[in-house]
Amino acid sequence: MMLKLLLLFFLVSACVVIHGAGMVLGLRWLSHTRARHGHHFSLWESFRILVQVVYGLLILHLLQIMVWAACYQWNGCFPDFPTAFYYSATSYSTVGYGDVIPPDNWRILGSVEAVTGILMFGWSTGVLLSVVNHLMRRFTEDM
């Protein structure tokens, strides 16, 4: 049981590091974009930035799902990586269809992955809301 707890600590930490690093890179990118275009963005420029932020967040979530899926696959929980990825995606997103389940002694990972997914989606929601507020503030200042 102690080894699984250590594994869970590693997996959650990996998700936090991936997400945090993505946030730092995203903020740097946004800062460079702002420096290139000045402080005010057109409506289309704001839309383009927002789309890029959304895709960046989706990539971060997919990377985290892949980390969990690799763990499931490495521990022999599923017959192949696509099945492990599918289970990981349904757990991380808390959809949890229940059509694919790991062996009994590995089920706790799915529960912790779901909690981690909720936290990471919450973090992403906060970042996305902040970007939208910033872009809207800049856009309305030009009106």
VOPAGU-2260 file (C-alpha; in pm, 1 decimal, decimal comma):
REM VOPAGU-2260
SITE   aa  ch    i         X         Y         Z
SITE  MET   A    0       0,0       0,0       0,0
SITE  MET   A    1     286,5     238,4      80,7
SITE  LEU   A    2     428,6     193,9    -270,7
SITE  LYS   A    3      93,7     288,1    -423,0
SITE  LEU   A    4      77,0     598,7    -205,3
SITE  LEU   A    5     424,2     698,3    -323,6
SITE  LEU   A    6     319,1     631,9    -681,6
SITE  LEU   A    7       9,1     847,9    -632,0
SITE  PHE   A    8     222,0    1125,1    -485,0
SITE  PHE   A    9     450,4    1106,5    -789,4
SITE  LEU   A   10     157,5    1110,0   -1035,3
SITE  VAL   A   11     -18,0    1403,8    -869,8
SITE  SER   A   12     314,1    1589,6    -847,5
SITE  ALA   A   13     379,2    1521,7   -1216,6
SITE  CYS   A   14      40,0    1670,9   -1303,2
SITE  VAL   A   15     105,0    1980,4   -1092,9
SITE  VAL   A   16     449,3    2026,9   -1251,2
SITE  ILE   A   17     315,4    1977,5   -1606,0
SITE  HIS   A   18      30,5    2219,1   -1546,7
SITE  GLY   A   19     248,3    2472,6   -1365,4
SITE  ALA   A   20     516,7    2463,7   -1634,0
SITE  GLY   A   21     247,0    2506,1   -1897,6
SITE  MET   A   22     111,0    2807,8   -1712,5
SITE  VAL   A   23     457,5    2967,1   -1692,8
SITE  LEU   A   24     520,1    2908,1   -2063,7
SITE  GLY   A   25     172,7    3035,4   -2148,5
SITE  LEU   A   26     220,0    3353,2   -1947,4
SITE  ARG   A   27     557,2    3413,4   -2111,9
SITE  TRP   A   28     398,4    3363,4   -2454,0
SITE  LEU   A   29     115,3    3600,2   -2365,7
SITE  SER   A   30     364,7    3858,2   -2240,3
SITE  HIS   A   31     563,0    3837,2   -2566,9
SITE  THR   A   32     241,5    3859,7   -2770,2
SITE  ARG   A   33     138,5    4167,5   -2576,3
SITE  ALA   A   34     482,6    4325,6   -2626,9
SITE  ARG   A   35     464,0    4260,6   -3003,3
SITE  HIS   A   36     113,4    4400,4   -3047,2
SITE  GLY   A   37     109,4    4668,7   -2781,8
SITE  HIS   A   38    -131,4    4675,9   -2493,3
SITE  HIS   A   39    -447,2    4676,0   -2704,2
SITE  PHE   A   40    -571,9    4385,3   -2913,0
SITE  SER   A   41    -830,9    4389,4   -3187,8
SITE  LEU   A   42   -1134,1    4166,7   -3147,1
SITE  TRP   A   43    -988,8    3910,0   -3388,6
SITE  GLU   A   44    -650,1    3918,7   -3218,7
SITE  SER   A   45    -823,1    3860,5   -2885,3
SITE  PHE   A   46   -1015,0    3569,5   -3035,1
SITE  ARG   A   47    -695,1    3417,5   -3176,4
SITE  ILE   A   48    -522,6    3446,3   -2839,6
SITE  LEU   A   49    -818,3    3288,1   -2662,5
SITE  VAL   A   50    -825,9    2994,6   -2906,0
SITE  GLN   A   51    -453,2    2939,8   -2857,9
SITE  VAL   A   52    -491,3    2946,4   -2479,7
SITE  VAL   A   53    -772,8    2689,0   -2498,4
SITE  TYR   A   54    -565,6    2458,5   -2719,7
SITE  GLY   A   55    -267,2    2500,8   -2489,8
SITE  LEU   A   56    -477,8    2400,6   -2189,9
SITE  LEU   A   57    -616,3    2098,8   -2376,5
SITE  ILE   A   58    -263,6    1986,0   -2461,4
SITE  LEU   A   59    -164,1    2014,3   -2094,7
SITE  HIS   A   60    -460,5    1800,6   -1991,1
SITE  LEU   A   61    -383,9    1541,0   -2259,4
SITE  LEU   A   62     -22,3    1521,1   -2140,5
SITE  GLN   A   63    -140,2    1460,1   -1786,0
SITE  ILE   A   64    -383,8    1192,1   -1901,2
SITE  MET   A   65     -96,7    1027,6   -2088,3
SITE  VAL   A   66     116,2    1022,0   -1770,7
SITE  TRP   A   67    -159,0     838,3   -1583,8
SITE  ALA   A   68    -219,3     606,2   -1881,0
SITE  ALA   A   69     151,8     521,5   -1899,0
SITE  CYS   A   70     142,4     432,3   -1529,8
SITE  TYR   A   71    -156,6     202,6   -1582,8
SITE  GLN   A   72      11,2      40,4   -1881,0
SITE  TRP   A   73     347,0       5,1   -1705,1
SITE  ASN   A   74     177,4    -170,5   -1412,8
SITE  GLY   A   75     -12,2    -409,8   -1640,5
SITE  CYS   A   76    -357,8    -277,8   -1555,0
SITE  PHE   A   77    -476,3    -285,3   -1916,1
SITE  PRO   A   78    -388,8    -494,0   -2223,1
SITE  ASP   A   79    -275,2    -198,7   -2437,2
SITE  PHE   A   80    -202,2     172,8   -2423,0
SITE  PRO   A   81    -519,8     287,3   -2603,3
SITE  THR   A   82    -731,0     112,0   -2338,6
SITE  ALA   A   83    -519,4     262,6   -2060,6
SITE  PHE   A   84    -553,0     605,9   -2221,9
SITE  TYR   A   85    -929,9     565,5   -2255,6
SITE  TYR   A   86    -966,2     466,8   -1890,0
SITE  SER   A   87    -737,4     749,6   -1785,6
SITE  ALA   A   88    -934,0    1006,2   -1986,9
SITE  THR   A   89   -1265,8     892,6   -1840,4
SITE  SER   A   90   -1123,1     898,4   -1488,2
SITE  TYR   A   91    -939,7    1231,0   -1522,8
SITE  SER   A   92   -1248,7    1398,6   -1665,8
SITE  THR   A   93   -1471,7    1227,0   -1405,7
SITE  VAL   A   94   -1694,4    1085,6   -1681,6
SITE  GLY   A   95   -1616,9     732,4   -1561,0
SITE  TYR   A   96   -1828,0     519,7   -1794,7
SITE  GLY   A   97   -1732,2     204,0   -1606,8
SITE  ASP   A   98   -1699,7      -9,0   -1918,5
SITE  VAL   A   99   -1323,7     -47,4   -1859,7
SITE  ILE   A  100   -1187,9     -90,7   -1508,6
SITE  PRO   A  101    -843,6    -171,7   -1369,5
SITE  PRO   A  102    -777,2    -472,0   -1146,0
SITE  ASP   A  103    -918,9    -437,2    -794,3
SITE  ASN   A  104    -583,0    -358,5    -635,8
SITE  TRP   A  105    -529,7     -60,2    -872,1
SITE  ARG   A  106    -873,4     105,0    -851,6
SITE  ILE   A  107    -762,4     368,5    -601,4
SITE  LEU   A  108    -554,0     528,6    -877,4
SITE  GLY   A  109    -869,1     608,0   -1075,0
SITE  SER   A  110   -1023,9     787,0    -778,4
SITE  VAL   A  111    -715,4     997,5    -714,0
SITE  GLU   A  112    -683,6    1069,3   -1086,1
SITE  ALA   A  113   -1042,0    1200,8   -1084,3
SITE  VAL   A  114    -967,7    1434,3    -793,1
SITE  THR   A  115    -651,0    1550,7    -968,5
SITE  GLY   A  116    -844,8    1609,4   -1289,7
SITE  ILE   A  117   -1102,7    1820,7   -1106,7
SITE  LEU   A  118    -825,0    2032,5    -955,3
SITE  MET   A  119    -644,3    2073,8   -1287,6
SITE  PHE   A  120    -967,4    2165,5   -1469,3
SITE  GLY   A  121   -1038,9    2418,0   -1195,3
SITE  TRP   A  122    -692,8    2566,2   -1237,3
SITE  SER   A  123    -746,5    2585,7   -1614,2
SITE  THR   A  124   -1085,4    2748,7   -1566,5
SITE  GLY   A  125    -930,1    3014,8   -1345,8
SITE  VAL   A  126    -657,5    3085,1   -1600,3
SITE  LEU   A  127    -904,2    3095,3   -1889,1
SITE  LEU   A  128   -1132,9    3333,2   -1701,0
SITE  SER   A  129    -836,5    3556,0   -1619,4
SITE  VAL   A  130    -729,7    3568,3   -1985,4
SITE  VAL   A  131   -1084,5    3647,5   -2100,6
SITE  ASN   A  132   -1116,5    3924,3   -1840,6
SITE  HIS   A  133    -781,9    4071,8   -1942,1
SITE  LEU   A  134    -865,7    4063,0   -2313,3
SITE  MET   A  135   -1212,1    4209,1   -2259,2
SITE  ARG   A  136   -1073,0    4486,3   -2041,7
SITE  ARG   A  137    -816,8    4574,3   -2308,8
SITE  PHE   A  138   -1075,8    4556,6   -2586,9
SITE  THR   A  139   -1334,5    4772,2   -2407,8
SITE  GLU   A  140   -1072,2    5037,8   -2328,5
SITE  ASP   A  141   -1043,0    5093,8   -2704,3
SITE  MET   A  142   -1417,4    5151,8   -2746,5
